Amino acid sequence: EVRELRTVVAEKERRSIQLTEENRQLEEEKQEALCRRESLRIRYNKANDRLLSKEGKLLDAERNKHVLESENEHLQKDLDKETKSRDLAEKKVDVMRNEVSTIKKKMD
């Protein structure tokens, strides 16, 4: 009976050692998985930050585009006004030249 108990105790000790080793291996695997997860989380966050940065730059570029288009419209209107004003001034100069020419002819 003592021999049987010693055999049972020895078997339980072997099983305990085996389970302890399995537990240690599982803990190592768990730590490796946690490290991989953390590494993936860091990579995801970096990629997400890059994406957000690019989206921000795109939004800024779109805003700048609209601002430039608006400025361009205003400049085009100013240019059109200046062109009309110049054309009108040229017509007045032509009229004055004609008047001067006519006066010179009358004087001659």
Secondary structure, DSSP 8 states (H G I E B T S, - for coil): -HHHHHHHHHHHHHHHHHHHHHHHHHHHHHHHHHHHHHHHHHHHHHHHHHHHHHHHHHHHHHHHHHHHHHHHHHHHHHHHHHHHHHHHHHHHHHHHHHHHHHHHHHH-
